[in-house]
Amino acid sequence: MVESIRVLHVEDEADFAEVTAKYLTRADDRITVETVHAAPEALDRIDEIDCVVSDFEMPTLNGLEFLASVREKDPSLPFILFTGKGSEEVAAEAISAGVTDYLQKGGTETFELLANRIAHAVEQYEHARRFEALVDTLPGIVYRTYNDANWTEEFLRGEVIELTGYAPEDILRGDPVWADLIHPADRQMVWNEVQDSLERDGRFEFTYRITTSDGDTKWVWERGRQVDVTADGVEILEGFITDITERRARELALETERTRLTNIFETVPEPAVHVVFEQADPIVIHVNEAFEETFGYDATAVTGRSLDELIVPPAGVADATDINEIVLEEGYHQAELVRQTTDGYKPFLFTAKTIDFGDGHLEGVGTYVDLTEQSQREAALTRQNERLEQFASLLSHDLRNPLNIATGRIELAMQEVDNEHLESARVALDRMEAMIQRLLDVARESTTKRDHVEVDLSTAVIECWQGVSDEWATLENEATNTVLADAPRLKQIFENLLRNAVEHGDEGVTITVGDLEDGFFVEDDGPGIPAPDRNRVFEPGESDADHGTGFGLAIVREIATDHSWQVTLTEGETGGARFEFTDVDLI
């Protein structure tokens, strides 16, 4: 309700103006009337009143001419033409000119009718003004549209240009229609969503994409409802649309990050925990299976609880508080610490990192490496190395000595007797010697810890080729990568592969060494290795050569595994063998 209504009555007859003022104020105590007797004088008062009541026939300017002048200053100000000499022609002309209402003078009952129309016009005007003010401050678009195939707009206000790049008047005249602004991939979804929602309860709410005048894609959120139906049965909708592109980007980034974290949790072999910090206290959001197994807590039992209360021993509470503060301030921390499990206390290497999702709070991810198990593995490795040393000693002394005796005896026998079986036996013993040497190499390399250094692949290949080259073989060295590796063992890879290609290749074999995106390859144009045999050739003792030991490719795979590299045997471009080494640390 409007509390007060200021009326400017333009009437050249003073007596009638006085009577009108008395009746209007009596009919509605909110009304105050100011009277002027000429239209030009009234124009100066337009900004101070809420409604104009004007006669038609007046000196200087008639009512319609006066209306035109008022509309130039305020297109929406309520204007009621109140005349005693009206006609249908005048009424039609007044309506076309934008008059708010038209009323002919009559008896005293006319004054009460005039008061009602003044109040109604002012209330509508005030409502429209407040609505427009609200629309102009809203971060979006207010619309009124027909529910047809194009969603033809009847009313459109707000941040139309900012959101779409088009002026409101362009869209109102259908250039373009709103349906054309909806992203092609979302149009059918939007149409179905609106129709289904209207059928359910007459309201709808959803998000979708639009394409702006510049071709950019934006995400919008829309809420609307059915408000009317035309005579032809077309539903009229009203609603609000706002830009949520930035919010959608944050939501997608958050969703992606949380999905990534979930995937990480599913694959991390070590105990891992995801927490949210509430006043520096880490509250558990999620733990992986390894955490459940190591600490002995079921995920459902720990979710929502303080991590420190669950696993920090009484003696470590102060240190845990310090660690939380460090993690929150620096975003990362790593420390050796003791934590409580259902099986007792265990030492861990703890690593924590914070994640800022941009929604007002920090979350964190922590992993626990069980140092007890690591110590057990190190002890087991030590025992394994001791066994390998014993094995190497056995090869070097207990097997080599009788082998050397047998070789010597055969050579003496060959000097005394010409027998073809002796030569075959000597070749077999030579092969046994080569196999023992290879086994010794494997055993010694497995017990020797080496540092990884930067190795230039091209240089390493050239050095290895000098030791295995053949006059009939050609090397094409295309390698340029520098890798982080155990240099002597990397050269073993090249020596074995280059020698293998020369020994198994035809005369004129070409061997190519080159770069991969995350490693290197060695390829030849020889006969290749059939697909069914490609896994088998990596097994110790497997060889197709008459004098091969069968350990060359096994050593290649073991060295690659020790470096955490992946080695794959495939077919080369010309049908030969191609060895690819990936997951290599490149410099």
C-alpha positions in Angstrom: 0.0 0.0 0.0 1.1 3.5 -0.9 1.1 5.7 2.3 0.5 9.1 0.5 -0.6 10.1 -3.0 0.3 13.5 -4.3 -2.0 14.6 -7.1 -1.5 17.4 -9.6 -4.9 18.5 -10.9 -4.7 20.6 -14.1 -8.1 22.3 -14.5 -8.8 25.8 -16.0 -12.1 26.1 -14.1 -11.2 27.1 -10.5 -14.6 26.2 -8.9 -14.6 22.7 -10.4 -11.0 22.3 -9.4 -11.8 23.2 -5.8 -14.8 20.8 -5.6 -12.7 18.0 -7.1 -10.0 18.5 -4.5 -12.4 18.3 -1.6 -14.1 15.1 -2.9 -10.8 13.4 -3.6 -9.3 14.0 -0.2 -12.6 12.9 1.4 -12.7 9.7 -0.7 -9.2 8.7 0.2 -7.3 10.3 3.1 -4.0 9.4 1.5 -4.6 11.9 -1.3 -3.4 15.5 -1.3 -4.3 17.7 -4.3 -2.4 20.6 -5.8 -4.3 22.5 -8.5 -2.9 24.5 -11.4 -4.9 26.1 -14.1 -2.6 25.8 -17.2 -0.6 23.0 -18.6 2.8 24.9 -19.0 2.7 25.7 -15.3 2.1 22.1 -14.4 5.2 20.8 -16.3 7.5 22.4 -13.7 5.9 20.3 -11.0 6.1 16.9 -12.6 9.0 15.7 -10.5 7.2 16.4 -7.2 3.9 14.5 -7.7 2.7 10.9 -8.0 -0.2 11.3 -10.5 -1.5 13.9 -13.0 -5.3 14.5 -13.4 -5.9 16.7 -16.4 -8.8 18.3 -18.3 -8.9 17.9 -22.1 -9.9 21.4 -23.3 -7.6 24.0 -21.9 -6.0 27.2 -23.1 -2.4 27.0 -24.5 -2.1 23.2 -24.4 -5.0 20.7 -24.5 -4.9 17.5 -22.5 -3.3 15.3 -25.2 -0.6 17.9 -26.0 0.1 18.2 -22.3 0.3 14.4 -22.0 2.9 14.3 -24.8 5.0 16.8 -22.9 4.7 14.8 -19.6 5.7 11.6 -21.4 8.9 13.2 -22.6 9.9 13.8 -19.0 8.5 10.6 -17.5 7.2 7.8 -19.7 5.5 6.0 -16.9 4.0 8.6 -14.6 0.3 8.0 -14.0 -1.8 10.4 -16.1 -5.6 10.4 -16.0 -7.5 12.4 -18.5 -10.6 13.7 -16.7 -12.8 15.7 -19.1 -16.4 16.7 -19.6 -16.3 16.9 -23.4 -14.8 13.6 -24.3 -15.7 11.2 -27.1 -14.7 7.8 -28.3 -12.3 9.5 -30.8 -10.7 11.4 -28.0 -10.5 8.3 -25.8 -8.9 6.3 -28.6 -6.4 9.0 -29.2 -5.6 9.3 -25.5 -5.0 5.6 -25.2 -2.7 5.6 -28.2 -0.8 8.5 -26.7 -0.1 6.6 -23.6 -2.7 7.9 -21.1 -3.0 5.8 -17.9 -6.7 6.1 -17.6 -9.6 8.0 -19.2 -12.7 9.2 -17.3 -15.6 11.5 -18.2 -16.8 14.1 -15.7 -20.3 13.4 -14.2 -22.1 13.5 -10.9 -20.5 13.4 -7.4 -20.2 9.7 -7.6 -17.6 10.3 -10.4 -15.2 11.8 -7.9 -15.1 8.6 -5.8 -14.5 6.6 -9.0 -11.7 9.0 -9.9 -10.1 8.6 -6.4 -10.1 4.8 -6.8 -8.5 5.0 -10.2 -5.9 7.4 -9.0 -5.0 5.1 -6.1 -4.9 2.1 -8.4 -2.7 3.9 -11.0 -0.2 5.1 -8.4 0.0 1.7 -6.7 0.7 0.0 -10.1 3.2 2.7 -10.9 5.0 2.3 -7.6 5.0 -1.5 -8.0 6.5 -1.2 -11.4 9.1 1.3 -10.3 10.2 -0.9 -7.4 10.2 -4.0 -9.7 12.4 -2.2 -12.2 14.7 -1.0 -9.4 15.0 -4.6 -8.1 15.7 -5.9 -11.6 18.4 -3.4 -12.2 20.2 -4.5 -9.0 19.8 -8.2 -9.5 22.9 -10.1 -10.9 21.0 -11.6 -13.9 18.0 -11.4 -16.2 14.3 -11.2 -15.4 12.1 -12.3 -18.3 8.5 -13.0 -19.4 8.3 -15.4 -22.3 5.9 -17.6 -24.3 6.5 -21.3 -24.0 6.8 -21.8 -27.7 9.6 -23.5 -29.8 11.7 -20.3 -29.8 10.8 -19.1 -26.3 9.8 -15.7 -27.7 10.4 -13.0 -25.1 7.7 -10.5 -24.1 9.7 -8.8 -21.4 13.5 -8.8 -20.8 15.4 -6.7 -18.2 18.6 -6.8 -16.3 22.2 -7.8 -17.3 21.2 -9.0 -20.8 24.2 -7.5 -22.6 26.7 -8.6 -19.8 25.4 -12.2 -20.0 24.7 -12.7 -23.7 26.4 -9.9 -25.6 23.1 -9.0 -27.2 20.9 -5.9 -26.5 17.5 -6.7 -24.9 15.7 -5.1 -27.8 17.5 -7.4 -30.2 16.3 -10.5 -28.4 12.8 -9.1 -27.9 12.4 -8.7 -31.7 13.8 -12.2 -32.2 17.3 -11.4 -33.4 18.3 -13.9 -32.0 15.5 -15.8 -30.2 16.5 -17.2 -26.8 16.4 -20.8 -28.1 19.2 -20.0 -30.4 21.4 -18.8 -27.5 21.1 -22.2 -25.7 24.1 -24.4 -26.4 23.2 -27.0 -29.1 24.2 -29.9 -26.8 21.7 -28.6 -24.1 18.7 -27.5 -26.2 16.8 -30.7 -26.1 17.5 -31.2 -22.4 16.3 -27.7 -21.6 13.1 -28.1 -23.5 12.4 -31.5 -21.9 13.2 -30.2 -18.5 10.9 -27.2 -18.8 8.0 -29.2 -20.2 8.3 -32.0 -17.7 8.5 -29.6 -14.8 5.6 -27.5 -15.9 3.5 -30.6 -16.2 4.4 -31.6 -12.6 3.9 -28.4 -10.7 4.2 -25.4 -13.0 7.7 -24.5 -11.9 11.3 -25.3 -13.2 14.9 -24.9 -12.1 18.0 -26.2 -13.8 21.5 -25.2 -15.2 22.6 -25.2 -18.8 25.0 -23.6 -21.2 24.5 -20.6 -23.6 26.6 -19.3 -26.4 27.2 -15.6 -26.4 27.5 -13.2 -29.4 31.3 -13.7 -29.2 31.0 -17.4 -29.4 31.9 -18.0 -25.8 30.2 -20.6 -23.7 28.7 -19.6 -20.3 26.9 -21.6 -17.7 23.6 -20.2 -16.4 21.1 -21.1 -13.7 17.4 -20.5 -14.4 14.3 -20.6 -12.2 10.8 -19.9 -13.6 7.1 -20.7 -13.4 4.0 -20.5 -15.5 2.0 -17.3 -14.8 -0.7 -17.2 -17.5 -2.0 -18.7 -20.7 -2.8 -16.9 -24.0 -6.2 -17.1 -25.7 -4.5 -19.6 -28.1 -3.5 -21.8 -25.2 0.2 -20.9 -25.2 1.7 -20.8 -21.6 3.3 -17.6 -20.4 6.4 -18.1 -18.3 8.2 -15.7 -16.0 11.6 -16.3 -14.5 15.2 -15.4 -13.6 18.5 -16.3 -15.2 21.9 -15.6 -13.8 25.5 -16.3 -14.8 27.2 -19.2 -12.8 30.2 -19.8 -15.1 32.8 -19.1 -12.5 30.8 -21.0 -9.8 30.4 -24.0 -12.3 34.2 -23.9 -13.0 34.9 -24.0 -9.3 32.4 -26.9 -8.9 33.9 -28.8 -11.8 37.4 -28.2 -10.4 36.3 -29.3 -7.0 34.6 -32.4 -8.4 37.7 -33.2 -10.5 40.0 -32.8 -7.5 37.8 -34.9 -5.2 37.5 -37.6 -7.9 41.3 -37.5 -8.3 41.7 -37.9 -4.5 39.3 -40.8 -4.5 41.1 -42.5 -7.3 44.4 -41.9 -5.5 43.0 -43.4 -2.3 41.9 -46.5 -4.2 45.4 -47.1 -5.6 47.8 -45.9 -2.9 49.3 -49.0 -1.3 50.2 -47.2 2.0 47.7 -46.1 4.6 46.2 -42.8 3.6 43.7 -40.4 5.3 41.8 -37.4 4.0 40.8 -34.8 6.7 39.2 -31.4 7.0 40.7 -29.0 9.5 38.2 -27.6 12.1 40.0 -25.1 14.3 43.3 -26.9 13.5 41.9 -30.3 14.5 42.0 -32.8 11.6 38.6 -34.4 11.2 38.5 -37.6 9.2 36.6 -37.5 5.9 37.9 -40.7 4.3 40.5 -43.5 4.8 41.7 -46.1 2.4 41.8 -49.9 2.9 45.4 -49.9 3.8 44.7 -47.5 6.7 41.9 -49.8 7.9 44.2 -52.8 7.8 47.3 -51.1 9.4 45.5 -49.1 12.1 42.7 -51.6 12.7 39.8 -49.1 12.4 36.8 -49.5 10.1 36.3 -46.5 7.8 32.7 -45.9 9.0 33.9 -45.9 12.6 36.6 -43.2 12.1 34.7 -40.9 9.6 33.8 -37.6 11.4 36.2 -38.2 14.3 39.4 -36.4 15.2 42.4 -38.2 13.7 44.6 -37.2 16.6 42.2 -38.6 19.2 42.2 -41.9 17.3 45.9 -42.6 16.7 48.1 -40.2 18.6 49.6 -41.8 21.8 49.2 -39.8 25.0 52.9 -38.9 24.9 52.6 -37.5 21.4 49.7 -35.1 21.8 51.9 -31.9 22.0 53.9 -33.0 19.0 50.8 -33.7 17.0 49.5 -30.2 17.8 52.8 -28.7 16.5 52.6 -30.9 13.4 49.1 -29.7 12.6 50.2 -26.0 12.9 53.2 -26.6 10.6 51.0 -28.3 8.0 48.4 -25.5 8.1 51.1 -22.8 7.9 53.5 -24.4 5.3 51.1 -26.7 3.4 53.5 -29.6 3.6 55.3 -31.6 6.3 57.2 -34.9 6.6 58.3 -36.6 9.8 59.1 -39.9 11.5 56.7 -40.5 14.3 55.0 -43.2 16.4 51.3 -43.8 16.2 48.9 -46.1 18.0 47.1 -48.9 16.2 44.8 -51.6 17.6 47.9 -53.9 17.6 50.1 -51.4 19.6 52.5 -48.6 18.7 54.3 -48.6 15.4 56.8 -46.2 13.8 55.8 -44.4 10.6 57.2 -42.0 8.0 54.3 -39.5 7.9 53.8 -37.1 4.9 51.0 -34.5 4.9 49.9 -31.9 2.4 47.1 -29.4 2.5 44.5 -28.8 -0.2 42.8 -25.4 -0.6 39.4 -25.9 -2.4 38.6 -22.2 -2.2 35.4 -22.6 -0.2 36.6 -21.2 3.0 38.4 -24.2 4.6 41.5 -26.3 4.2 41.6 -30.0 3.7 44.6 -32.3 4.0 45.9 -35.7 2.9 48.3 -37.8 4.9 50.1 -41.0 4.2 51.8 -43.4 6.6 54.8 -45.6 5.6 55.2 -48.4 8.2 58.9 -48.2 9.1 58.6 -51.6 10.9 57.8 -53.4 7.7 60.5 -51.4 5.9 63.1 -52.6 8.5 61.9 -56.2 8.0 62.2 -55.8 4.3 65.7 -54.4 4.7 66.7 -57.3 6.9 65.2 -59.8 4.4 67.1 -58.0 1.6 70.3 -58.3 3.6 69.7 -62.1 4.1 69.0 -62.4 0.4 72.2 -60.6 -0.5 74.1 -63.0 1.8 72.6 -65.9 0.0 73.5 -64.4 -3.3 77.1 -64.0 -2.1 77.1 -67.7 -1.1 75.7 -68.6 -4.5 78.3 -66.5 -6.3 81.0 -68.3 -4.2 79.6 -71.6 -5.2 79.6 -70.7 -8.8 83.1 -69.2 -8.6 84.8 -72.0 -6.8 82.8 -75.2 -6.4 81.5 -75.3 -9.9 84.3 -73.5 -11.8 87.1 -75.7 -10.5 85.7 -79.0 -11.8 84.6 -77.3 -15.0 88.2 -76.1 -15.6 89.5 -79.6 -14.9 87.0 -81.1 -17.4 87.9 -78.5 -20.0 91.6 -79.2 -19.6 91.1 -82.9 -19.8 89.2 -82.6 -23.1 91.9 -80.3 -24.6 94.5 -83.0 -23.7 92.4 -85.7 -25.1 91.9 -83.8 -28.4 95.7 -83.6 -28.7 95.9 -87.4 -28.5 92.7 -88.5 -30.2 90.8 -87.2 -33.2 87.2 -87.6 -32.1 84.3 -85.3 -33.2 82.5 -85.9 -29.8 85.4 -84.2 -28.0 84.8 -80.9 -29.9 81.1 -81.0 -29.1 81.9 -81.6 -25.4 84.4 -78.7 -25.4 81.7 -76.3 -26.9 79.2 -77.4 -24.3 81.7 -76.7 -21.5 82.5 -73.3 -23.0 78.8 -72.5 -22.9 78.6 -73.6 -19.2 81.5 -71.3 -18.5 79.6 -68.4 -20.2 76.5 -69.2 -18.2 78.4 -69.3 -14.9 79.9 -65.9 -15.8 76.5 -64.5 -16.5 75.1 -65.8 -13.3 78.0 -64.3 -11.4 77.3 -61.0 -13.0 73.6 -61.1 -12.0 74.5 -62.1 -8.4 77.1 -59.4 -8.0 75.0 -56.7 -9.6 72.1 -57.6 -7.3 74.2 -57.2 -4.2 75.8 -53.9 -5.3 74.1 -50.7 -4.6 75.0 -48.0 -7.1 74.1 -44.3 -7.4 72.1 -43.1 -10.3 73.8 -40.4 -12.4 73.1 -38.5 -15.6 73.9 -40.6 -18.6 74.0 -39.4 -22.2 72.3 -42.2 -24.2 74.2 -41.4 -27.4 77.6 -41.6 -25.8 76.7 -44.8 -23.9 75.5 -46.5 -27.1 78.7 -45.6 -29.0 80.9 -47.0 -26.2 78.9 -50.2 -26.1 78.9 -50.6 -29.9 82.7 -50.5 -30.0 82.8 -53.7 -28.0 80.1 -55.7 -30.0 80.2 -54.2 -33.5 80.5 -56.5 -36.5 81.7 -55.7 -40.0 78.4 -56.7 -41.4 76.2 -54.8 -39.0 75.3 -51.1 -39.0 74.4 -48.8 -36.1 72.1 -45.8 -36.5 72.4 -43.9 -33.2 69.5 -41.4 -33.1 69.4 -41.1 -29.3 69.6 -37.6 -27.8 68.0 -38.0 -24.3 69.9 -37.8 -21.1 68.6 -40.2 -18.4 69.1 -40.7 -14.7 70.5 -44.3 -14.3 73.1 -46.7 -13.0 75.6 -46.1 -15.8 77.4 -49.5 -15.8 74.1 -51.4 -15.7 72.6 -49.2 -18.5 75.6 -50.1 -20.6 74.8 -53.8 -19.9 71.4 -53.3 -21.4 72.9 -51.8 -24.6 75.7 -54.4 -24.8 73.2 -57.3 -24.5 70.7 -55.9 -26.9 73.3 -54.9 -29.5 75.1 -58.3 -29.2 71.8 -60.1 -29.4 70.8 -58.2 -32.6 74.2 -58.9 -34.3 74.1 -62.6 -33.3 70.5 -63.2 -34.4 70.4 -60.9 -37.3 71.2 -61.6 -41.0 74.3 -60.1 -42.7 73.8 -56.4 -43.1 71.6 -56.0 -40.1 70.9 -52.4 -39.1 70.3 -51.5 -35.4 68.6 -48.3 -34.5 68.7 -46.6 -31.0 66.4 -43.6 -30.5 64.3 -41.5 -28.1 60.8 -42.1 -26.7 58.8 -39.4 -25.0 59.5 -41.1 -21.6 62.5 -43.3 -22.5 64.3 -44.9 -25.4 64.2 -47.9 -27.8 66.5 -50.4 -29.5 65.3 -51.8 -32.8 66.8 -54.0 -35.5 65.6 -55.1 -39.0 66.5 -58.7 -38.4 64.1 -61.7 -38.4 62.3 -60.5 -35.2 60.7 -62.6 -32.5 57.3 -64.1 -33.0 54.5 -62.7 -30.7 53.9 -66.0 -28.8 57.6 -66.1 -27.8 58.1 -62.4 -26.7 57.4 -63.0 -23.0 59.3 -66.3 -22.9 62.6 -64.9 -24.2 62.9 -62.8 -21.0 63.0 -65.9 -18.9 66.5 -67.1 -17.7 68.0 -69.9 -19.8 65.9 -69.2 -22.9 67.9 -68.8 -26.1 67.4 -69.8 -29.7 71.2 -69.5 -30.5 73.3 -72.5 -30.5 75.9 -70.9 -28.3 73.7 -68.5 -26.3 73.5 -68.6 -22.5 69.8 -67.6 -22.4 70.5 -64.9 -19.7 71.1 -61.8 -21.9 67.4 -60.7 -22.1 66.7 -61.8 -18.5 69.5 -59.5 -17.4 68.0 -56.7 -19.5 64.6 -57.1 -17.9 66.1 -57.3 -14.3 68.2 -54.1 -14.8 65.1 -52.3 -16.2 63.0 -53.5 -13.2 65.7 -52.4 -10.7 65.4 -48.9 -12.3 61.5 -49.1 -12.1 61.4 -48.9 -15.9 58.9 -50.8 -18.1 60.5 -52.9 -20.9 58.3 -54.0 -23.8 59.2 -56.2 -26.8 57.3 -55.5 -29.9 57.7 -55.7 -33.7 59.8 -53.0 -35.4 58.8 -51.1 -38.5 60.6 -53.6 -40.8 59.5 -56.7 -38.9 62.6 -57.0 -36.6 62.7 -56.9 -32.8 62.0 -53.5 -31.0 62.7 -53.1 -27.3 61.0 -50.0 -25.7 62.0 -48.7 -22.3 59.5 -46.3 -20.7 58.9 -44.6 -17.4 62.5 -43.6 -17.5 63.7 -40.5 -15.6 64.7 -38.0 -18.2 66.9 -35.0 -17.5 
